[in-house]
Amino acid sequence: MTDALSIRELRANLAEVVTQAEAGEITVITRKGERVGAVVPIEILDAIEEAADELAAREARKHLDDQTVSMAELLADLFDSPTDSSGSAA
């Protein structure tokens, strides 16, 4: 079961909440009754980060053959005068 604590309650019980996280429990943190965060076991955070890294790697692999530009070309493109839809300077 996931407990929910207000920030005030969390401050008063931080050591206990950390002990519970070490034991595998999740504690949801609320502010004004709204869920704003959580104290989770480190294994859960590690799994989330690993999954995010894997998703980013999969997305990157999709674009390995995409055309690339140099930093100079990118900056020149960013700082050139804006153009309208016909391609002429605005």
C-alpha positions as CSV (number, residue, x, y, z in Angstrom):
1,M,0.0,0.0,0.0
2,T,1.2,3.5,-0.8
3,D,1.1,6.1,1.9
4,A,0.5,9.7,1.2
5,L,1.9,12.5,3.4
6,S,1.8,16.2,3.2
7,I,5.1,18.1,3.1
8,R,4.7,19.0,6.7
9,E,4.1,15.4,7.7
10,L,7.1,14.3,5.5
11,R,9.4,16.8,7.3
12,A,8.3,15.4,10.7
13,N,8.7,11.8,9.6
14,L,11.6,11.9,7.1
15,A,13.7,9.2,8.8
16,E,10.8,6.8,9.0
17,V,9.9,7.5,5.3
18,V,13.4,6.7,4.2
19,T,13.4,3.5,6.2
20,Q,10.2,2.6,4.6
21,A,11.7,3.3,1.1
22,E,14.6,1.0,2.0
23,A,12.0,-1.7,2.8
24,G,10.4,-1.3,-0.6
25,E,7.5,1.1,0.2
26,I,6.5,4.1,-1.8
27,T,5.4,7.3,0.0
28,V,3.5,9.9,-2.1
29,I,4.0,13.6,-1.2
30,T,1.1,16.0,-1.3
31,R,0.8,19.8,-1.3
32,K,-2.6,21.2,-0.7
33,G,-4.1,17.7,-1.2
34,E,-2.5,17.3,-4.7
35,R,0.1,14.6,-5.4
36,V,3.4,16.4,-6.2
37,G,6.1,13.8,-5.7
38,A,7.2,10.5,-4.1
39,V,9.9,8.9,-2.1
40,V,10.6,5.6,-3.8
41,P,13.0,2.7,-3.2
42,I,16.2,3.3,-5.2
43,E,15.5,0.2,-7.3
44,I,12.4,1.8,-8.7
45,L,14.3,5.0,-9.6
46,D,17.1,2.9,-11.2
47,A,14.6,1.0,-13.3
48,I,12.9,4.2,-14.4
49,E,16.2,5.7,-15.4
50,E,17.3,2.6,-17.2
51,A,14.0,2.5,-19.2
52,A,14.3,6.1,-20.1
53,D,17.9,5.5,-21.3
54,E,16.8,2.6,-23.4
55,L,14.0,4.6,-25.0
56,A,16.4,7.4,-25.8
57,A,18.8,4.9,-27.3
58,R,16.1,3.4,-29.5
59,E,15.1,6.8,-30.7
60,A,18.7,7.7,-31.5
61,R,19.2,4.5,-33.4
62,K,16.2,5.4,-35.6
63,H,18.1,8.6,-36.7
64,L,21.6,7.2,-37.3
65,D,21.3,7.8,-41.0
66,D,19.7,11.2,-40.8
67,Q,21.5,14.1,-42.4
68,T,23.6,16.1,-40.0
69,V,24.8,19.7,-39.9
70,S,27.8,21.3,-38.2
71,M,27.4,23.6,-35.2
72,A,28.4,26.5,-37.4
73,E,25.6,25.7,-39.9
74,L,23.1,25.3,-37.1
75,L,24.1,28.6,-35.5
76,A,24.0,30.4,-38.9
77,D,20.6,29.0,-39.5
78,L,19.3,30.1,-36.1
79,F,20.6,33.6,-36.3
80,D,19.8,34.4,-40.0
81,S,17.0,36.8,-40.7
82,P,13.6,35.2,-40.5
83,T,11.9,34.4,-43.8
84,D,8.2,34.3,-44.8
85,S,6.5,31.4,-46.4
86,S,7.8,32.4,-49.8
87,G,11.4,32.2,-48.6
88,S,12.1,35.9,-48.7
89,A,13.3,37.9,-45.8
90,A,10.5,39.3,-43.6
